Amino acid sequence: MDTIINIKKGMRMQKWIVLSGIIVFLAFSCGDNQTSEEQVIIQDTVLPPPPVVEYGFTLDSFQVIRDTIEDNWTMSHMFAPYGVSQWHINIAAEKAADSLIGLRYVKEGDPFLILAEIGDTAKNVQYCVYPKNRVEYVIFDFTDSVFVEKKAKPHEETERMISGEIVQNSNLTFALDQQLKDINMTGEMAEYVAGVFAWTIDFFRLYPGDEFKVVYTEKSVDGEPYAIGGISSAWFKHQGHEFYAFKYSLDSTGTKIGFFNEEGKEMRRPFLMAPVQFSRISSGFSGRRFHPVQKRWKAHLGTDYAAPHGTPIWATANGTVIAASYTSGNGNYVKIKHDETYTTQYLHMSGFASGIKKGVFVEQGQVIGYVGSTGLATGPHVCYRFWKNGKQINHRAEKFPSSVPMEDSLLPDYMQYIQPIRARIDSMPVTPYIVDAEEGA
């Protein structure tokens, strides 16, 4: 009997030990969970927020005032309310206008940043940040005399490809803008493409069905594209004819760089196709045209390119200026003799470019004047006239000599270089032009 009793007591003791262990385990478990939660709460409340940094300044260290340039403001309006004397404002303006800074005036609507000492009720400026554009900005430092510096945000360059087609009532700019959707980038890209093919394609005479493909560099800042860095190769199909262009260096130093076609011939030719960029032909070469000013029928031995007043006019080829003058009919005009065969003339200019006068040598693409309406003209345009062997001809119908191929010794390396690039361009599909509802109406 005693043995049975002892066994029962032992069993009750074991149950008590097990039960006590469970209670202790649960207590410690609950305690651990509570401690973890308390630690998380403590960490959340103790960790400070990350500092706010803009344009290289930790803004938490300053009293920050954000302001905007208003109509007719100068730097005096910017700085005078923040404790800068007119003397120091003049110094700041003079330093900002330096060629390295290039800030001669401030523009309405531009934001700027004033950084003053924390607690300074007068808000005397220590630093001012003026963004020139999405990348460049100017820092005015008033902490010790006046110091002005131009800086740039870090930016990335990425290779991209773009393609498109020309449709009825469209042009290169419209086709590019459908994809780039940025007026500045579209303008830059159009200039690059037209610049490469300026000797081979008449961009005033594009046709529905013309297509293009371009390999280019896109610049971006803060993850947003903002500019075209240049193009490395391109393809254009114009009236069923295909034109390739590849950027290539003729020497190891990279100083002799040009664009060449698929045969190794340089894209540059004796004459540009037009003396201005991206305008329209308001009147072509004709043996009989009704003159809008003189109100009579007469020959029009030139091509009129209508463009906004002040548009730069280019010399279409290298040559020597043989006249830079004014007549009642021609207005301000420049005439250039290129060689024994060809001479060109540019009429109705608003004015001449700096240094343009008789006897001066000019290079192809150099600005010689600006579009105007001087002389017998009803609106701003340049009348481009072209002589061959002393006779005025229609330059748009002239077949100019082709470019000279590169040296035979360079051709094998060039062909090997362009092979994968051409294959990539050929395999790229052309993005179709999408006509929106407003265009189609």
C-alpha positions in Angstrom: 0.0 0.0 0.0 2.8 2.4 0.9 4.4 1.6 -2.4 1.2 2.5 -4.3 0.9 5.7 -2.4 4.5 6.7 -3.2 4.0 6.0 -6.9 0.9 8.2 -7.0 2.8 11.0 -5.2 5.6 10.6 -7.7 3.2 10.9 -10.6 1.6 14.1 -9.1 5.1 15.6 -8.6 6.0 14.9 -12.2 2.8 16.5 -13.5 3.5 19.5 -11.3 7.1 19.8 -12.6 5.9 19.6 -16.3 3.1 22.1 -15.6 5.5 24.5 -13.9 7.9 24.2 -16.9 5.1 25.1 -19.3 4.1 28.2 -17.3 7.7 29.3 -17.0 8.2 28.8 -20.8 5.1 30.8 -21.6 6.1 33.6 -19.2 9.5 33.9 -20.8 8.0 33.7 -24.3 5.6 36.5 -23.6 8.3 38.5 -22.0 10.5 38.1 -25.1 7.7 39.2 -27.4 7.1 42.3 -25.3 10.8 43.1 -25.3 10.9 42.8 -29.1 7.9 45.0 -29.6 9.4 47.6 -27.2 12.7 47.5 -29.1 10.9 48.1 -32.4 9.0 51.0 -31.0 12.2 52.5 -29.5 14.0 52.1 -32.9 11.2 53.8 -34.8 11.1 56.8 -32.5 14.9 57.2 -32.2 16.0 57.0 -35.9 16.1 60.5 -37.4 14.7 61.2 -40.9 17.3 61.3 -43.7 18.7 64.8 -44.5 17.3 66.7 -47.4 20.0 67.5 -49.9 19.6 69.7 -53.0 22.3 71.1 -55.2 24.9 69.8 -52.8 23.5 71.7 -49.8 22.0 70.0 -46.7 18.8 72.0 -46.4 18.3 71.1 -42.8 21.3 73.3 -41.9 19.7 76.4 -43.4 16.6 78.6 -43.3 15.2 77.8 -46.8 13.3 80.4 -48.9 12.0 79.4 -52.3 11.2 82.3 -54.6 10.4 82.8 -58.3 11.5 85.4 -60.8 8.8 87.9 -61.7 8.2 90.0 -64.8 11.0 92.6 -65.5 13.1 91.4 -62.5 16.8 91.7 -62.4 19.3 90.4 -59.8 18.6 93.4 -57.7 15.0 92.2 -57.2 16.4 88.8 -56.3 19.0 89.8 -53.7 18.0 93.1 -52.3 15.2 91.7 -50.1 17.7 89.3 -48.5 20.2 91.8 -47.2 22.6 92.2 -50.2 23.9 95.7 -50.9 23.7 97.1 -54.4 27.4 97.1 -54.5 27.6 93.4 -54.0 24.7 92.8 -56.4 26.6 94.6 -59.1 29.6 92.4 -58.4 27.5 89.2 -58.5 25.8 90.3 -61.8 29.2 91.0 -63.4 30.7 87.6 -62.3 27.5 85.8 -63.4 27.8 87.4 -66.9 31.3 85.9 -67.3 31.6 83.6 -70.3 32.3 80.6 -68.0 29.0 81.2 -66.2 26.9 82.6 -69.0 24.1 84.1 -66.9 23.5 87.6 -68.3 19.9 87.9 -67.2 17.3 86.1 -65.2 14.0 84.9 -66.8 10.5 85.3 -65.6 9.0 82.2 -64.1 12.4 80.7 -63.1 12.6 79.4 -59.5 15.5 80.2 -57.2 16.6 79.1 -53.7 17.7 81.4 -50.9 19.6 79.8 -48.0 19.9 81.9 -44.8 21.1 81.1 -41.3 18.6 79.3 -39.1 17.1 81.8 -36.7 18.0 84.9 -38.8 14.8 86.9 -38.8 16.3 89.3 -41.4 16.8 86.3 -43.7 20.2 87.5 -44.9 21.2 85.3 -47.8 24.3 83.1 -47.4 23.8 81.2 -50.6 21.5 81.5 -53.6 20.9 78.7 -56.1 19.6 79.7 -59.6 18.9 76.8 -62.0 19.8 77.8 -65.6 18.1 74.6 -66.9 17.4 71.1 -65.9 21.1 70.3 -65.5 23.1 73.4 -65.0 22.7 75.7 -62.0 24.5 78.8 -60.6 25.6 79.2 -57.0 26.0 82.7 -55.5 28.0 82.6 -52.3 27.7 85.7 -50.1 29.3 84.3 -47.0 32.7 85.9 -47.7 32.6 88.7 -50.3 30.9 87.4 -53.5 31.7 84.2 -55.3 29.8 82.8 -58.3 30.1 79.3 -59.7 28.3 77.2 -62.3 27.7 73.6 -61.6 25.9 70.7 -63.2 23.8 67.9 -61.8 25.2 64.4 -62.4 23.7 63.0 -65.7 23.7 59.7 -67.5 24.1 59.0 -71.2 22.3 56.0 -72.7 22.2 54.7 -76.3 18.8 54.6 -77.8 17.2 53.9 -81.2 14.3 55.8 -82.8 12.5 55.3 -86.1 9.5 56.7 -87.9 7.7 57.4 -91.1 6.5 60.5 -93.0 2.9 60.5 -93.9 0.6 63.0 -95.8 0.8 66.5 -94.3 3.6 65.4 -91.9 7.3 66.1 -91.7 10.4 64.9 -89.9 9.7 67.0 -86.8 6.2 65.7 -86.4 7.3 62.1 -86.7 10.1 62.5 -84.1 7.9 64.4 -81.7 5.4 61.5 -81.6 8.0 59.5 -79.7 10.3 62.0 -78.0 7.4 64.2 -76.8 9.8 67.0 -75.8 10.0 70.1 -77.9 13.7 70.7 -77.1 14.7 67.1 -77.7 12.6 66.9 -80.9 14.3 70.1 -82.2 17.8 68.8 -81.4 17.1 65.4 -83.0 15.7 67.0 -86.2 18.8 69.2 -86.5 21.1 66.2 -86.0 19.3 64.1 -88.7 19.0 67.0 -91.1 22.6 67.9 -90.5 23.9 64.4 -91.4 21.8 64.1 -94.6 21.9 67.8 -95.5 23.9 67.0 -98.7 21.8 64.1 -99.9 18.2 64.7 -98.9 16.0 67.7 -99.6 14.0 68.0 -96.4 11.7 70.5 -98.1 10.6 67.7 -100.4 9.9 64.7 -98.2 7.2 62.3 -99.4 4.6 60.0 -97.7 6.3 56.7 -97.2 9.8 58.1 -96.4 11.2 56.4 -93.4 14.1 56.8 -90.9 16.0 55.0 -88.2 18.5 56.7 -85.9 20.9 55.4 -83.2 21.6 58.2 -80.8 22.7 59.1 -77.2 20.0 60.2 -74.7 21.0 62.4 -71.8 19.0 62.1 -68.6 19.1 63.7 -65.1 17.3 62.5 -62.1 16.0 59.6 -64.3 14.3 62.0 -66.8 15.6 62.5 -70.4 16.4 66.1 -71.2 18.7 66.3 -74.3 20.1 64.5 -77.3 23.9 63.8 -76.9 24.4 63.2 -80.6 23.8 60.5 -83.2 26.2 57.7 -84.1 24.4 56.2 -87.2 21.3 56.7 -89.2 19.3 55.4 -92.1 16.8 57.3 -94.3 14.6 56.0 -97.1 13.7 58.8 -99.4 11.5 58.2 -102.5 12.5 54.5 -102.4 16.2 55.2 -102.2 18.1 54.1 -99.0 20.8 56.3 -97.4 23.1 55.1 -94.6 25.3 57.3 -92.4 27.9 56.0 -89.9 30.0 58.2 -87.6 33.6 57.2 -87.9 37.1 58.4 -86.9 39.8 58.5 -89.6 42.6 58.5 -87.0 43.4 57.0 -83.7 43.2 60.4 -81.9 39.6 60.9 -82.8 40.2 64.4 -84.2 39.2 63.5 -87.8 35.6 62.4 -87.3 32.9 62.4 -90.0 29.8 60.6 -91.3 30.3 58.1 -94.2 27.9 56.0 -96.2 27.8 52.2 -96.6 30.5 52.5 -99.3 32.9 54.6 -97.2 32.1 57.8 -99.0 31.8 61.0 -96.9 28.3 62.4 -96.5 29.6 65.9 -96.9 29.3 67.2 -100.5 30.1 70.5 -102.3 26.6 72.1 -101.6 24.0 72.0 -98.9 20.5 71.3 -100.2 19.1 74.5 -98.7 20.4 77.7 -97.0 18.1 77.6 -94.0 16.7 74.8 -91.8 13.1 73.7 -91.3 11.1 76.3 -93.1 8.9 76.0 -96.2 9.3 76.8 -99.9 7.0 79.7 -100.6 7.9 80.1 -104.2 10.0 77.9 -106.5 12.2 78.5 -109.5 10.0 79.5 -112.4 10.3 81.1 -115.8 6.9 82.8 -115.2 5.5 83.9 -111.8 3.1 86.7 -110.8 5.2 89.0 -108.6 3.4 89.7 -105.3 4.8 93.2 -105.0 5.2 94.4 -108.6 1.9 92.8 -109.6 3.1 91.5 -113.0 4.2 88.2 -114.5 8.0 87.7 -114.7 10.6 85.0 -114.3 11.5 84.0 -110.7 15.1 82.7 -111.0 15.5 81.5 -107.5 13.9 79.6 -104.6 12.1 81.4 -101.8 12.4 79.8 -98.4 9.9 81.3 -95.9 11.1 81.3 -92.4 10.7 83.4 -89.2 12.4 86.8 -89.0 15.9 86.4 -87.7 16.4 82.7 -88.8 20.1 82.1 -89.5 21.1 81.8 -93.2 24.0 79.5 -94.1 26.5 79.6 -96.9 25.7 76.5 -98.8 29.4 75.9 -99.8 32.9 77.2 -99.2 33.7 80.4 -101.1 34.6 84.0 -101.1 32.0 86.8 -100.5 32.0 89.0 -103.7 29.1 91.3 -102.5 27.5 92.1 -99.2 25.3 95.1 -100.0 21.8 96.5 -100.5 19.6 97.3 -103.5 15.9 98.3 -103.6 14.9 95.0 -105.1 17.2 92.6 -103.4 17.3 94.3 -100.0 20.2 93.2 -98.0 22.0 90.4 -99.9 25.2 88.4 -100.0 26.7 86.9 -103.1 29.4 84.1 -102.8 31.7 82.8 -105.5 32.5 79.2 -104.8 34.8 78.3 -107.8 35.0 78.9 -111.5 31.7 77.1 -112.0 29.3 78.0 -109.1 28.1 81.2 -107.5 25.2 81.7 -105.0 23.2 84.7 -103.8 21.0 85.2 -100.7 18.4 88.0 -100.8 16.1 90.0 -98.4 18.2 89.6 -95.3 17.3 91.5 -92.2 21.0 92.0 -91.6 24.5 90.5 -92.1 26.3 88.2 -89.7 29.3 89.6 -87.9 32.3 90.0 -90.1 30.5 89.3 -93.4 31.8 91.7 -96.0 33.3 91.7 -99.5 36.5 89.6 -99.8 35.8 87.4 -96.7 36.2 83.6 -97.1 33.3 81.7 -95.7 32.9 78.0 -94.9 30.0 75.7 -95.8 27.3 76.0 -93.1 28.6 79.3 -91.7 26.0 81.9 -90.8 26.2 84.8 -93.2 23.0 86.7 -92.4 19.5 86.5 -91.1 16.0 86.1 -92.7 14.2 89.3 -93.2 11.9 91.1 -95.7 14.1 93.9 -97.0 13.7 95.0 -100.6 10.8 93.8 -102.7 9.4 91.2 -100.3 5.9 90.7 -98.7 7.1 88.7 -95.8 10.2 87.2 -94.1 12.1 84.8 -96.4 15.4 84.3 -98.2 15.5 84.1 -102.0 18.3 81.7 -102.8 19.8 82.1 -106.3 22.3 79.8 -108.0 24.6 80.3 -111.0 26.4 77.6 -113.0 28.8 78.8 -115.6 27.3 82.3 -115.4 23.7 81.1 -115.9 21.0 81.0 -113.2 19.6 77.5 -112.7 17.3 75.6 -110.4 19.7 74.3 -107.8 17.1 71.7 -106.7 17.4 70.0 -110.1 21.2 70.1 -110.2 23.1 66.8 -109.9 26.1 67.6 -107.8 29.3 65.6 -107.8 29.3 62.7 -105.3 31.7 62.7 -102.3 35.2 61.3 -102.3 35.6 57.8 -100.7 38.0 57.4 -97.8 41.5 56.0 -98.5 41.7 52.4 -99.6 43.9 51.5 -96.5 41.1 52.5 -94.2 38.2 50.9 -96.0 38.6 47.3 -94.7 38.5 48.4 -91.1 35.6 50.7 -91.8 33.6 48.0 -93.4 34.2 45.6 -90.5 33.2 48.4 -88.1 29.9 49.2 -89.7 28.8 45.6 -90.4 27.2 44.9 -86.9 25.8 48.5 -86.8 24.1 48.1 -90.2 22.7 44.7 -89.3 21.2 46.2 -86.1 19.6 49.1 -88.1 18.3 46.8 -90.8 16.6 44.6 -88.2 14.9 47.5 -86.4 11.3 47.9 -87.3 9.9 51.3 -88.4 7.5 52.8 -85.9 4.3 53.8 -87.7 3.1 57.3 -87.6 -0.2 57.6 -85.6 -2.6 60.2 -86.8 -4.6 61.5 -83.8 -8.2 62.7 -84.0 -7.4 66.4 -84.4 -4.9 65.7 -87.2 -7.4 63.5 -89.0 -10.2 66.0 -88.8 
